Amino acid sequence: MIPLKIVTMNGPQGRRNQPGFTIIELAVVIILIGISIAIVAPRFGPIMQGTRANQAANVIQSDMQRIFSEAIKNKRVVRITFNNTNMTYTVTDRTSNEEIFKQYFSGTQSEYALTSFEATPTTVDVFPRGVSSAALTINIGVVNENRRVTMTRVGHTRVIGL
């Protein structure tokens, strides 16, 4: 008798334990990744809007504190002028009209991309003794995320989520 040799074929097209993935396995993984991204992506937008609104409010708060320090340290009257249309404010020395700094909240010069900006009043003077000419309220927004920055006449600032 002649012994018979039995050959078995593993997998499609007779592969014999070759490493790797089939095209079907790769397609299933890609489809699952796509579905996961489609589920998570809509939730990511509001998170980014809230982050940008918080960052912008914190910058405004920090700038208001800096302006009071500037007036006291250099013993000069400092003027803050808000431009609600362009979403900017400019800080100048009231006596010499020299620009100290300018802050942008929209356009290509800003990372915050605010959709709304309203300051009341639009001009405030900060005196060297640490008092301003008026209390200040600044409302900002990024789509549906809104914040309010308030400043008292003595420079106390507060950020409020709306």
Phi, psi and omega in degrees: 000143179261124180292138178269136177261122181263124179250127177252147179253123179262127175075180181291149180056025173071030177294145177243093174045045177275137180290156178124180182240152175278163180296329179292318178298317178297319180296320179297317180296317180296319178296318179296320176297317178299318179296318179299316179296319180297329179282321186276326187304316181297335180280342184283328182301305179299328178296316180293321179297316178297321179296315179295321178296317178296317179298314180297317179297320179293324177295316179299314180301314180296319179296320180296320177293321178297320181296317177298317178297319179299315180295316182290313184297316184265002178051054178216157178278128181247134181250133174253123179241120182262138174243099184294329181292314182271358180057052180223164164219148181240136178248123183228159170282120186295327182288308184267349183063020178282132180286127177271310172196165180226140181241130181251140179235010175208170178082192185284344182271005183232144176265357188268331177050053179293148175256346175213146181204121179215120178248138178225123352286174183272348177224129179224134175257138176246124186266157184298340180276004175088028180231143177256165181287341181199155170288157188229140174230128178236120176256127179232159179206148171234102185054255183259002180259115183241145177225155176234129175250124178245147177224129178279173180294340180259011172092007176284127182245154181209140176252129181237130175278134181254000000 
